[in-house]
């Protein structure tokens, strides 16, 4: 089965990398939000989700959870690529 990509030489790899990055972002957001809402009852009241406010400390804490998960994903990718380089050398 062939992948349909732009016909310019070398651009298929770039498109696949971009798609992977967007999947990483989505995964970080979903896992970060899942972690935040799972821990929500145990957080201090100002850091909990408040549906009455668009921007609150809870929103900032939720964003931090997503950023933390994204950092873990990037760290894992870096360590994996580093290990791959040392095994192949």
C-alpha positions as CSV (number, residue, x, y, z in Angstrom):
1,X,0.0,0.0,0.0
2,X,1.4,3.4,-1.0
3,X,1.2,6.5,1.0
4,X,-0.2,9.5,-0.8
5,X,2.2,12.4,-0.3
6,X,3.2,15.5,-2.1
7,X,5.1,14.6,-5.3
8,X,8.1,16.8,-4.5
9,X,11.1,14.6,-3.7
10,X,11.9,14.3,0.0
11,X,8.7,16.1,1.1
12,X,7.0,12.8,2.2
13,X,9.4,12.4,5.0
14,X,8.8,15.9,6.2
15,X,5.0,15.4,6.1
16,X,5.4,12.2,8.1
17,X,7.5,14.0,10.7
18,X,5.0,16.8,11.0
19,X,2.1,14.3,11.4
20,X,4.1,12.6,14.1
21,X,4.7,15.9,15.9
22,X,0.9,16.6,15.9
23,X,0.2,13.2,17.2
24,X,2.7,13.8,20.0
25,X,1.0,17.1,20.8
26,X,-2.4,15.4,20.9
27,X,-1.1,12.6,23.1
28,X,0.4,15.0,25.5
29,X,-2.8,17.0,25.8
30,X,-5.0,13.9,26.2
31,X,-2.7,12.3,28.8
32,X,-2.1,15.6,30.6
33,X,-5.8,16.3,30.9
34,X,-6.5,12.8,32.0
35,X,-3.8,13.0,34.7
36,X,-5.1,16.4,35.8
37,X,-8.7,15.3,36.0
38,X,-7.8,12.1,37.8
39,X,-5.9,14.1,40.4
40,X,-8.4,16.9,40.5
41,X,-10.1,15.8,43.7
42,X,-6.7,15.7,45.5
43,X,-5.5,19.1,44.4
44,X,-5.9,22.2,46.5
45,X,-9.2,24.0,45.9
46,X,-7.7,27.0,43.9
47,X,-6.0,24.5,41.6
48,X,-9.1,22.5,40.8
49,X,-11.2,22.8,37.7
50,X,-13.7,25.6,37.9
51,X,-16.3,25.6,35.1
52,X,-17.5,29.1,35.9
53,X,-14.1,30.7,35.0
54,X,-12.5,30.5,31.6
55,X,-9.0,31.3,32.9
56,X,-8.1,30.3,36.4
57,X,-5.3,28.7,38.4
58,X,-6.9,25.3,37.5
59,X,-6.4,26.1,33.8
60,X,-2.8,27.0,34.4
61,X,-2.2,23.8,36.4
62,X,-3.9,21.7,33.7
63,X,-1.6,23.3,31.1
64,X,1.4,22.5,33.3
65,X,0.3,18.8,33.4
66,X,0.1,18.7,29.6
67,X,3.5,20.4,29.3
68,X,5.0,17.9,31.8
69,X,3.7,15.0,29.8
70,X,5.0,16.5,26.6
71,X,8.4,16.9,28.2
72,X,8.4,13.2,29.2
73,X,7.5,12.2,25.6
74,X,10.3,14.3,24.3
75,X,12.8,12.9,26.8
76,X,11.7,9.4,25.9
77,X,12.2,10.1,22.2
78,X,15.6,11.7,22.9
79,X,16.8,8.7,25.0
80,X,15.5,6.3,22.4
81,X,17.3,8.0,19.6
82,X,20.5,8.2,21.6
83,X,20.3,4.6,22.5
84,X,19.7,3.7,18.9
85,X,22.8,5.7,17.8
86,X,25.0,3.9,20.4
87,X,23.7,0.5,19.5
88,X,24.2,1.1,15.8
89,X,27.7,2.6,16.1
